[in-house]
Amino acid sequence: MTQILDTKGLKCPLPVLKVRKALRTVPVGATLTVLATDPLAPLDLQHLCNEAGHDFQQEESEEDGTLRFVIRRTV
């Protein structure tokens, strides 16, 4: 099961706050795909996942500059 969270257009710290809240609704073992345009999102989301123990993967950027991340909830 994968949920998608669109944080495009939001600046730090809003994407991380929205991801943290969304992860509470994601079952353990499922993934959350995050779309973001904030250039700090890769660093911020990696840090969030490291602290919380979730798996983090950054995928390729899309043509419009959108960054795509996949977070697997592990706890």
C-alpha positions in Angstrom: 0.0 0.0 0.0 1.4 3.4 -1.0 0.0 6.8 0.0 1.0 10.0 -1.9 1.6 13.3 -0.1 1.9 16.4 -2.3 4.0 19.1 -0.6 4.9 21.0 -3.8 5.1 24.7 -3.2 5.7 24.4 0.5 8.9 25.6 2.1 10.8 24.3 5.1 9.6 23.3 7.7 6.1 22.5 6.3 7.0 19.5 4.1 8.6 17.7 7.1 5.8 18.6 9.4 3.2 17.2 6.9 5.3 14.1 6.3 5.6 13.4 10.1 1.8 13.8 10.5 1.1 11.6 7.4 3.4 8.8 8.5 1.2 8.3 11.6 -1.6 7.1 9.3 0.7 4.8 7.2 0.7 1.1 8.4 4.1 -0.4 9.3 5.7 -1.8 6.2 3.7 0.5 3.8 5.2 3.4 2.0 4.5 7.1 1.7 5.5 8.8 -1.6 6.3 12.5 -1.1 6.3 15.1 -3.9 8.3 18.2 -3.0 9.8 21.3 -4.6 11.7 22.6 -1.6 15.4 22.3 -2.2 15.9 21.4 1.5 13.5 18.5 1.4 16.1 15.8 0.7 18.1 16.8 3.7 15.2 17.4 6.0 13.4 14.2 5.1 16.5 12.1 5.4 17.1 13.5 8.8 13.5 12.8 9.8 13.8 9.2 8.7 17.1 8.7 10.4 15.7 9.9 13.7 12.5 7.9 13.4 14.0 4.7 11.9 12.2 4.7 8.6 13.7 3.7 5.3 14.3 6.6 3.0 14.8 6.6 -0.8 15.1 9.6 -3.1 14.0 9.0 -6.6 14.7 10.9 -9.8 13.5 14.5 -10.1 10.7 15.0 -12.5 10.9 17.4 -15.5 9.1 20.2 -13.7 11.6 20.2 -10.8 9.5 18.1 -8.5 11.5 15.8 -6.2 10.0 12.4 -5.4 10.8 10.5 -2.2 9.6 7.1 -1.0 9.5 6.5 2.8 8.8 3.0 4.2 7.4 3.1 7.7 9.4 0.6 9.7 8.2 1.4 13.3 
